[in-house]
Amino acid sequence: MSGTLYLCATPIGNLEDITFRVINTLKEVDLIAAEDTRHSIKLLNHFEIKTKMTSYHEYNRVEKAKVLVKQLQEGKDIALITDAGTPGISDPGEELVRQCHEAGITVTALPGACALISGQPTRRFCFEAFLPSDKKERKQILDSLENETRSIIIYEAPHRLVRTLEELHEVLGDRSMTLCRELTKKHESVFKSTLGEILAYHRENPPKGECVMIIEGKSFQELKEQSQEEFLKIPLSEHMNRYMDQGYSKKEAMKLVAKDRGVGKREIYQQLLEEE
């Protein structure tokens, strides 16, 4: 029978943030696939885990995944760990998971530490992890966030933080934001303010440590007002024709146009009479 791939969450800073189940699993599996074995050996030594490790990272993620899948098919159990947090979230682990699913191998997750915390509402949120380095792809994602109504969570390295804040401020405007730095570690800090103020502060005070940005989404009211402003920029007759060209009757089109513009249907009717 095939083995099982265990996705084991490891601490993002404080070594006490690990579950008994993860520790026991790391001791019992046949092999641990680690993003950086030099980093992970500190964790293993701390908990006296003697299991053999192998390197699995961004630059060997496709070919090494094939090797690991073969070992799993031979009956070995493998634990996957990342440098910090939960494997498969913004790291090469998703490729190994994909190949395992395609091969019919059981994959199970052992929950634990994750940097997805917030100082903003998170009943609804979108997780962007690290923004891509490719300029075209980066711009596409940033533009897509302009009208996002959910809280936006983005990870960033300290040396790129100011640049990313500048780009976000240009696209999103001056929204409420929380910047979390060095989570669970000795110098942990949470800075809640506005995007503009946080940007100004870090231009003068270069940040240290990994950062998590949580930015408030655009309110539905703001989105509605924005849409109404856009509709008011086009002639009423053109607005009506957009709906009538889709097969709506004049009466139905008037009702939809009135809703778009935030006015009553009678006002639209009166304006149309005046234009005739």
C-alpha positions as a Python dict, from the first residue, in 0.01 Angstrom:
ca = {
    (1, 'M'): (0, 0, 0),
    (2, 'S'): (108, 359, -63),
    (3, 'G'): (230, 575, 222),
    (4, 'T'): (81, 903, 339),
    (5, 'L'): (202, 1260, 291),
    (6, 'Y'): (165, 1461, 613),
    (7, 'L'): (156, 1841, 586),
    (8, 'C'): (301, 1945, 921),
    (9, 'A'): (266, 2303, 1043),
    (10, 'T'): (577, 2427, 1224),
    (11, 'P'): (633, 2739, 1439),
    (12, 'I'): (668, 3075, 1268),
    (13, 'G'): (899, 3195, 1544),
    (14, 'N'): (831, 3067, 1893),
    (15, 'L'): (923, 2697, 1913),
    (16, 'E'): (642, 2633, 2164),
    (17, 'D'): (387, 2692, 1887),
    (18, 'I'): (383, 2330, 1771),
    (19, 'T'): (136, 2052, 1843),
    (20, 'F'): (207, 1718, 2009),
    (21, 'R'): (64, 1550, 1702),
    (22, 'V'): (315, 1720, 1471),
    (23, 'I'): (606, 1627, 1699),
    (24, 'N'): (496, 1263, 1714),
    (25, 'T'): (439, 1248, 1340),
    (26, 'L'): (783, 1392, 1264),
    (27, 'K'): (932, 1121, 1485),
    (28, 'E'): (733, 838, 1329),
    (29, 'V'): (748, 904, 952),
    (30, 'D'): (1017, 751, 731),
    (31, 'L'): (1133, 1083, 586),
    (32, 'I'): (1094, 1458, 640),
    (33, 'A'): (1095, 1680, 330),
    (34, 'A'): (1209, 2026, 445),
    (35, 'E'): (1224, 2355, 257),
    (36, 'D'): (1561, 2434, 418),
    (37, 'T'): (1728, 2149, 608),
    (38, 'R'): (1976, 2388, 771),
    (39, 'H'): (1689, 2585, 919),
    (40, 'S'): (1474, 2285, 1011),
    (41, 'I'): (1754, 2097, 1190),
    (42, 'K'): (1725, 2348, 1476),
    (43, 'L'): (1360, 2253, 1523),
    (44, 'L'): (1433, 1880, 1503),
    (45, 'N'): (1722, 1904, 1748),
    (46, 'H'): (1509, 2103, 1994),
    (47, 'F'): (1249, 1824, 2008),
    (48, 'E'): (1505, 1542, 1976),
    (49, 'I'): (1367, 1423, 1643),
    (50, 'K'): (1613, 1192, 1465),
    (51, 'T'): (1418, 1127, 1143),
    (52, 'K'): (1613, 1159, 818),
    (53, 'M'): (1559, 1482, 623),
    (54, 'T'): (1573, 1562, 255),
    (55, 'S'): (1567, 1901, 83),
    (56, 'Y'): (1253, 2007, -104),
    (57, 'H'): (1245, 2371, -216),
    (58, 'E'): (1135, 2609, -492),
    (59, 'Y'): (1418, 2519, -729),
    (60, 'N'): (1372, 2140, -723),
    (61, 'R'): (997, 2132, -649),
    (62, 'V'): (888, 1956, -970),
    (63, 'E'): (1160, 1693, -1014),
    (64, 'K'): (1205, 1626, -641),
    (65, 'A'): (829, 1587, -604),
    (66, 'K'): (844, 1300, -856),
    (67, 'V'): (1111, 1131, -642),
    (68, 'L'): (904, 1175, -324),
    (69, 'V'): (588, 1048, -493),
    (70, 'K'): (777, 733, -598),
    (71, 'Q'): (887, 677, -237),
    (72, 'L'): (530, 726, -118),
    (73, 'Q'): (409, 473, -375),
    (74, 'E'): (661, 228, -230),
    (75, 'G'): (491, 259, 108),
    (76, 'K'): (698, 524, 285),
    (77, 'D'): (530, 789, 500),
    (78, 'I'): (667, 1140, 442),
    (79, 'A'): (620, 1461, 643),
    (80, 'L'): (643, 1791, 458),
    (81, 'I'): (755, 2099, 651),
    (82, 'T'): (825, 2454, 547),
    (83, 'D'): (1061, 2708, 704),
    (84, 'A'): (773, 2845, 910),
    (85, 'G'): (398, 2793, 924),
    (86, 'T'): (178, 2562, 720),
    (87, 'P'): (315, 2385, 409),
    (88, 'G'): (136, 2454, 82),
    (89, 'I'): (56, 2816, 170),
    (90, 'S'): (276, 3034, -50),
    (91, 'D'): (553, 2773, -74),
    (92, 'P'): (662, 2487, -306),
    (93, 'G'): (454, 2231, -115),
    (94, 'E'): (151, 2282, -339),
    (95, 'E'): (335, 2112, -628),
    (96, 'L'): (403, 1799, -421),
    (97, 'V'): (42, 1793, -303),
    (98, 'R'): (-79, 1823, -662),
    (99, 'Q'): (137, 1532, -777),
    (100, 'C'): (25, 1321, -481),
    (101, 'H'): (-341, 1377, -562),
    (102, 'E'): (-278, 1284, -926),
    (103, 'A'): (-107, 964, -811),
    (104, 'G'): (-389, 874, -573),
    (105, 'I'): (-171, 914, -261),
    (106, 'T'): (-335, 1012, 68),
    (107, 'V'): (-252, 1366, 183),
    (108, 'T'): (-347, 1481, 533),
    (109, 'A'): (-291, 1815, 707),
    (110, 'L'): (-173, 1861, 1065),
    (111, 'P'): (-280, 2216, 1159),
    (112, 'G'): (-79, 2461, 1360),
    (113, 'A'): (87, 2800, 1336),
    (114, 'C'): (2, 3029, 1046),
    (115, 'A'): (73, 3400, 996),
    (116, 'L'): (-285, 3469, 883),
    (117, 'I'): (-384, 3689, 1175),
    (118, 'S'): (-550, 4025, 1153),
    (119, 'G'): (-625, 4365, 1293),
    (120, 'Q'): (-901, 4411, 1037),
    (121, 'P'): (-1238, 4233, 989),
    (122, 'T'): (-1172, 3881, 860),
    (123, 'R'): (-1519, 3731, 830),
    (124, 'R'): (-1440, 3772, 461),
    (125, 'F'): (-1083, 3803, 340),
    (126, 'C'): (-868, 3732, 35),
    (127, 'F'): (-519, 3593, 75),
    (128, 'E'): (-259, 3705, -178),
    (129, 'A'): (54, 3576, 5),
    (130, 'F'): (365, 3729, -158),
    (131, 'L'): (291, 3941, -466),
    (132, 'P'): (464, 3811, -782),
    (133, 'S'): (795, 3969, -887),
    (134, 'D'): (697, 3975, -1256),
    (135, 'K'): (594, 4337, -1328),
    (136, 'K'): (304, 4256, -1561),
    (137, 'E'): (155, 3989, -1336),
    (138, 'R'): (209, 4207, -1029),
    (139, 'K'): (22, 4498, -1190),
    (140, 'Q'): (-268, 4272, -1289),
    (141, 'I'): (-309, 4150, -931),
    (142, 'L'): (-278, 4498, -782),
    (143, 'D'): (-539, 4634, -1026),
    (144, 'S'): (-773, 4347, -940),
    (145, 'L'): (-756, 4448, -572),
    (146, 'E'): (-878, 4804, -632),
    (147, 'N'): (-1246, 4717, -582),
    (148, 'E'): (-1195, 4421, -345),
    (149, 'T'): (-1452, 4438, -64),
    (150, 'R'): (-1286, 4172, 154),
    (151, 'S'): (-993, 4236, 386),
    (152, 'I'): (-670, 4182, 190),
    (153, 'I'): (-384, 3983, 344),
    (154, 'I'): (-37, 4010, 189),
    (155, 'Y'): (301, 3880, 306),
    (156, 'E'): (617, 4081, 242),
    (157, 'A'): (989, 4074, 310),
    (158, 'P'): (1134, 4380, 490),
    (159, 'H'): (1358, 4496, 203),
    (160, 'R'): (1057, 4512, -34),
    (161, 'L'): (800, 4653, 210),
    (162, 'V'): (826, 5023, 121),
    (163, 'R'): (800, 4958, -252),
    (164, 'T'): (493, 4736, -201),
    (165, 'L'): (330, 4991, 30),
    (166, 'E'): (385, 5260, -236),
    (167, 'E'): (218, 5045, -500),
    (168, 'L'): (-74, 4956, -273),
    (169, 'H'): (-124, 5321, -174),
    (170, 'E'): (-132, 5425, -540),
    (171, 'V'): (-394, 5161, -631),
    (172, 'L'): (-606, 5140, -315),
    (173, 'G'): (-579, 5489, -171),
    (174, 'D'): (-542, 5564, 199),
    (175, 'R'): (-723, 5270, 360),
    (176, 'S'): (-716, 5146, 717),
    (177, 'M'): (-439, 4888, 759),
    (178, 'T'): (-258, 4672, 1014),
    (179, 'L'): (108, 4578, 974),
    (180, 'C'): (224, 4279, 1181),
    (181, 'R'): (598, 4219, 1208),
    (182, 'E'): (806, 3933, 1351),
    (183, 'L'): (498, 3742, 1468),
    (184, 'T'): (547, 3521, 1778),
    (185, 'K'): (909, 3634, 1809),
    (186, 'K'): (1086, 3854, 2065),
    (187, 'H'): (1041, 4178, 1870),
    (188, 'E'): (683, 4116, 1756),
    (189, 'S'): (492, 4434, 1676),
    (190, 'V'): (147, 4529, 1546),
    (191, 'F'): (108, 4871, 1382),
    (192, 'K'): (-256, 4971, 1313),
    (193, 'S'): (-304, 5294, 1120),
    (194, 'T'): (-365, 5396, 758),
    (195, 'L'): (-174, 5283, 452),
    (196, 'G'): (-37, 5635, 402),
    (197, 'E'): (86, 5677, 759),
    (198, 'I'): (246, 5331, 768),
    (199, 'L'): (421, 5406, 437),
    (200, 'A'): (550, 5743, 564),
    (201, 'Y'): (678, 5584, 886),
    (202, 'H'): (871, 5307, 714),
    (203, 'R'): (1027, 5543, 462),
    (204, 'E'): (1203, 5697, 763),
    (205, 'N'): (1236, 5375, 967),
    (206, 'P'): (1347, 5078, 754),
    (207, 'P'): (1158, 4768, 872),
    (208, 'K'): (1320, 4453, 1006),
    (209, 'G'): (1168, 4105, 1001),
    (210, 'E'): (898, 3937, 794),
    (211, 'C'): (575, 4136, 761),
    (212, 'V'): (205, 4058, 726),
    (213, 'M'): (-16, 4335, 585),
    (214, 'I'): (-391, 4333, 644),
    (215, 'I'): (-572, 4605, 449),
    (216, 'E'): (-942, 4685, 476),
    (217, 'G'): (-1156, 4619, 172),
    (218, 'K'): (-1361, 4880, -7),
    (219, 'S'): (-1705, 4921, 151),
    (220, 'F'): (-2012, 4821, -48),
    (221, 'Q'): (-2145, 5174, -5),
    (222, 'E'): (-1826, 5322, -152),
    (223, 'L'): (-1843, 5074, -439),
    (224, 'K'): (-2206, 5167, -505),
    (225, 'E'): (-2129, 5540, -505),
    (226, 'Q'): (-1831, 5480, -734),
    (227, 'S'): (-2050, 5288, -979),
    (228, 'Q'): (-2312, 5563, -976),
    (229, 'E'): (-2045, 5824, -1050),
    (230, 'E'): (-1926, 5619, -1347),
    (231, 'F'): (-2279, 5588, -1486),
    (232, 'L'): (-2337, 5962, -1449),
    (233, 'K'): (-2043, 6025, -1682),
    (234, 'I'): (-2222, 5871, -1979),
    (235, 'P'): (-2526, 6025, -2156),
    (236, 'L'): (-2863, 5897, -2036),
    (237, 'S'): (-2961, 5786, -2387),
    (238, 'E'): (-2642, 5575, -2417),
    (239, 'H'): (-2711, 5421, -2076),
    (240, 'M'): (-3064, 5331, -2186),
    (241, 'N'): (-2939, 5182, -2514),
    (242, 'R'): (-2698, 4951, -2329),
    (243, 'Y'): (-2994, 4771, -2174),
    (244, 'M'): (-3230, 4796, -2470),
    (245, 'D'): (-2961, 4644, -2695),
    (246, 'Q'): (-2966, 4344, -2461),
    (247, 'G'): (-3337, 4294, -2529),
    (248, 'Y'): (-3489, 4485, -2236),
    (249, 'S'): (-3804, 4688, -2301),
    (250, 'K'): (-3790, 5064, -2257),
    (251, 'K'): (-3978, 5035, -1927),
    (252, 'E'): (-3740, 4767, -1796),
    (253, 'A'): (-3436, 4965, -1913),
    (254, 'M'): (-3561, 5277, -1731),
    (255, 'K'): (-3593, 5081, -1409),
    (256, 'L'): (-3238, 4941, -1439),
    (257, 'V'): (-3090, 5280, -1532),
    (258, 'A'): (-3262, 5444, -1236),
    (259, 'K'): (-3110, 5182, -1004),
    (260, 'D'): (-2763, 5230, -1156),
    (261, 'R'): (-2782, 5606, -1107),
    (262, 'G'): (-2936, 5598, -762),
    (263, 'V'): (-3249, 5794, -859),
    (264, 'G'): (-3618, 5722, -906),
    (265, 'K'): (-3765, 5586, -1230),
    (266, 'R'): (-3985, 5897, -1262),
    (267, 'E'): (-3672, 6118, -1273),
    (268, 'I'): (-3527, 5908, -1557),
    (269, 'Y'): (-3857, 5934, -1745),
    (270, 'Q'): (-3859, 6314, -1705),
    (271, 'Q'): (-3500, 6346, -1825),
    (272, 'L'): (-3576, 6138, -2132),
    (273, 'L'): (-3873, 6363, -2215),
    (274, 'E'): (-3651, 6671, -2188),
    (275, 'E'): (-3394, 6517, -2425),
    (276, 'E'): (-3656, 6448, -2695),
}
